Every structure is written in structure tokens, then in C-alpha cells.
Amino acid sequence: MRDLLLQGAGVIAIVISLIHGVLGETKVFARATVEPPRLRLLLRLVWQAGTIAWVGGGVLLIAAPTMADDVARHWIILTLAVVFGCAALANAIATRGRHFGWIGMSAVVALAVAGY
């Protein structure tokens, strides 16, 4: 059961990450005016680097149950719980709880810790 919780956390992490990437491109950067254009490109790439990192974290959460080493599983869960926990807290504070992202990221943390 704990492996399913961990893999569920990974799937939610990937879904939240992809939503983050799509909303960034369609809602944030579609309206933003950033000059010079190179700076706009840099901001978009940094935004998407976070998306890619979270997808990678989701993949690690999905793969963690198949790892033979319990120490690796421990550090994957601990690291990603902190990463997604900080992101959830920042999202909740910045949006005053009006954006659904913090709920999804908190679900990743809760399922990952439950799967520990």
C-alpha cells in the first residue's frame, strides 16, 4: 500500500508540474511585458526549468518503490517532501490560498510521507 501512495504522489507531482508549465505559457507569459526580449526568454526558461525539475521529482517518486536501497528511498522522499512543501507554502502565501497549486503540492507531500 505504501508503494501505491508513493507512486500516487509521483503521478500528482507530474500532473501539477505539467499544469504549471502550461499555465505559465498560456496565462503568465502571454500577458507579461518584459523588456528586453532576452530577459523575457530567460524568465520563461527559468519558469520551465522548475517544471522539468518537478517532473523529474515525480519520476523519482514513482521509481522509489522499485529501488533496492532503503537509504535512496528515504532521501528521495525527504528531499521531495521538502521541495514540494516549500513550493506549496510559497504558493499559498503568494496567492493567499486562492490558487489550487498549493493543494496539489500539499497532496504530493502528504502521499509521499504516507508512503514512507
N, C-alpha and C positions, 0 to 999 in steps of 0.2 A: 504494500500500500504506500509506503513512504517513497518508493521509487516512482510511483504514478504521480504523487504530489510534486515531486521534484521535476518530473518531465512536464507536468501541467504548468509549473512555474516557468519553465523554459519556453513553452508554446506561448503563454501570455506575454512573456518578455519580447518574443519575436513580433507578435501582433502589435503590441504597444510601440515597438521600435518602428515598424513599418508605417503605422499611423502617424507617428512623429515626423518621419521623413516626408510623407505625402502632404500632411498639413503644413509643414514648413514651406514646401514648394508652392502649394496652391493658395494658402491663406497669408502666410507671413511675407514671403519674398515677392509674391505677386503684387502686394500693395506697398512694400517698402521702397523708399527712395534713398539710395545710398550712393554717395559720390566719394571718390572716383569709382568707376566701374570695377577696377581691380579689387578695391576694398569690398564691394558687393560680392564679387566672386569668392573672395577669401571667407567672408561670413557664411555664404552658402556652403562652402566646402567644410568649414568647421562644424556647422549645423549637422551636415550629413555624416561627418566623422563620428559624432555621438550616436547617430542612428546605427551605423555599422558596428560600433563598439557594443551597443546593446544587443544587436542581433547575435554577435559573437558570444556574448554572455548567455543569451538564450540557448544557443547551441551547446555551450558547456554545461548548462543545467540539464539539458536533455541527455547529454552523453555521460554525465556524472555517475548514474547508477551502473553503467557498464564498466567503470574503472575498477581495477582490482585493488587499487591502493586507497585505503580509507583516509589517509592524510590528504591526498589530492581532492577527494570528495569534500572533506572538511573545509579546505581552503577555497575551493570553488564556491561553496555555499556561503561561507563567511564573507568573502570578498564581494560577491554579487548582492548579498543582502545589504551590505553597507552602501554599495553603489546605487542600487535601486531605492534604498531607504533615504539616502541623501537627496536623490532626484525627486522622490515623492514629497519630501518635506519642502524642498525648494519650490516645487510646482504648487503645492498647497498654499504656501506663504505668498508667492508672487501673484497668484490668481485669486487669492482669498477664498480658495476652495471651490471656485466656480468652474474650473476646468476638470474634466473627468480623468486626466492623465495621472493625477496623484492616486486615484482609487486603483487604477490598473497596476501602477508601480507598487503600491502597498500590497496588492494581491500577490504579486511576484514574491515580495519579501515574506509574506505570511505562508505561502505554499512552500517556498524554499526552506524556511525554518522548520515548518511542519515535516518536511521530507528529510530533515537532517537526522 
